[in-house]
Amino acid sequence: MNKAKVIQLIHIAKSQLGLDEDTYRAALLGSTGKTSCSDMTVQELNQALNHFKKSGFKPAFKRRLSPKSTPKQHGEVKKSALFGSRCISKALCVMVQRQP
């Protein structure tokens, strides 16, 4: 992860764990020897992040709302549009027939 993303996760951890400023700075100092994320290297940021994870921080990554479809799914949609009991719309049938 890049530096900005790790800093963002550390700040989310601070909020999620309900740390006040002094406790947060003490945790940074204890895990890396520095009290500011901007003074840390990426390796030190990861050390601080791991410290917060051990303290109970659980990062929640956003899930994609619509995963990319696979070529197999493309074929299934094409077949259902062409060979289904009826086409949903003539424009859809024409568009699907033009696809390779």
C-alpha positions as CSV (number, residue, x, y, z in Angstrom):
1,M,0.0,0.0,0.0
2,N,1.1,3.5,-0.6
3,K,1.9,6.0,2.2
4,A,-1.3,8.0,1.9
5,K,-3.5,4.8,2.1
6,V,-1.7,3.5,5.2
7,I,-2.0,6.9,6.9
8,Q,-5.7,6.9,6.1
9,L,-6.1,3.5,7.7
10,I,-4.2,4.6,10.8
11,H,-6.6,7.6,11.2
12,I,-9.6,5.3,10.7
13,A,-8.1,3.0,13.4
14,K,-7.8,6.0,15.8
15,S,-11.5,6.8,15.3
16,Q,-12.7,3.2,15.5
17,L,-10.7,2.5,18.7
18,G,-11.9,5.8,20.2
19,L,-8.4,7.1,21.0
20,D,-7.9,10.6,22.2
21,E,-5.0,12.6,20.8
22,D,-2.6,11.9,23.7
23,T,-3.3,8.1,23.6
24,Y,-3.0,8.0,19.8
25,R,0.4,9.8,19.9
26,A,1.6,7.5,22.7
27,A,0.7,4.5,20.6
28,L,2.6,5.8,17.6
29,L,5.6,6.6,19.8
30,G,5.5,3.1,21.3
31,S,5.3,1.3,18.0
32,T,7.6,3.4,15.9
33,G,9.5,5.9,18.0
34,K,7.8,8.8,16.2
35,T,4.6,10.8,17.1
36,S,3.5,11.9,13.6
37,C,2.5,9.8,10.6
38,S,4.0,12.4,8.2
39,D,7.5,11.8,9.7
40,M,7.2,8.0,9.3
41,T,8.4,5.8,6.4
42,V,6.0,3.3,4.8
43,Q,7.6,0.5,6.9
44,E,7.0,2.5,10.1
45,L,3.5,3.3,9.1
46,N,2.8,-0.4,8.6
47,Q,4.3,-1.1,12.1
48,A,1.9,1.4,13.6
49,L,-1.0,-0.1,11.6
50,N,-0.2,-3.6,12.8
51,H,-0.1,-2.2,16.4
52,F,-3.6,-0.9,16.0
53,K,-4.8,-4.2,14.5
54,K,-3.4,-6.0,17.5
55,S,-5.3,-3.5,19.7
56,G,-8.6,-4.4,18.0
57,F,-8.8,-2.4,14.8
58,K,-10.5,-4.3,12.0
59,P,-10.3,-2.5,8.7
60,A,-13.4,-2.9,6.5
61,F,-12.6,-2.6,2.9
62,K,-15.3,-1.5,0.5
63,R,-16.8,-4.1,-1.7
64,R,-17.6,-3.6,-5.3
65,L,-21.3,-3.0,-5.8
66,S,-21.3,-4.7,-9.2
67,P,-18.5,-7.2,-9.9
68,K,-17.2,-7.5,-13.4
69,S,-18.9,-10.1,-15.4
70,T,-17.0,-12.9,-17.0
71,P,-17.0,-13.9,-20.6
72,K,-19.0,-17.0,-19.6
73,Q,-21.7,-14.7,-18.3
74,H,-21.6,-12.7,-21.5
75,G,-22.4,-15.8,-23.4
76,E,-25.2,-16.8,-21.1
77,V,-26.8,-13.4,-21.5
78,K,-26.4,-13.6,-25.3
79,K,-28.0,-17.1,-25.4
80,S,-30.9,-16.2,-23.2
81,A,-31.6,-13.1,-25.4
82,L,-31.4,-15.0,-28.6
83,F,-32.9,-18.3,-27.7
84,G,-35.2,-17.4,-24.8
85,S,-39.0,-17.7,-25.2
86,R,-39.1,-14.1,-26.3
87,C,-36.8,-11.1,-26.6
88,I,-37.2,-8.4,-24.0
89,S,-36.9,-5.8,-26.7
90,K,-36.2,-5.8,-30.3
91,A,-33.3,-3.3,-29.8
92,L,-31.7,-5.7,-27.3
93,C,-31.9,-8.6,-29.7
94,V,-30.4,-6.6,-32.5
95,M,-27.5,-5.4,-30.3
96,V,-26.8,-8.9,-29.0
97,Q,-26.8,-10.4,-32.5
98,R,-24.1,-7.8,-33.5
99,Q,-21.8,-8.9,-30.7
100,P,-19.0,-11.3,-31.7
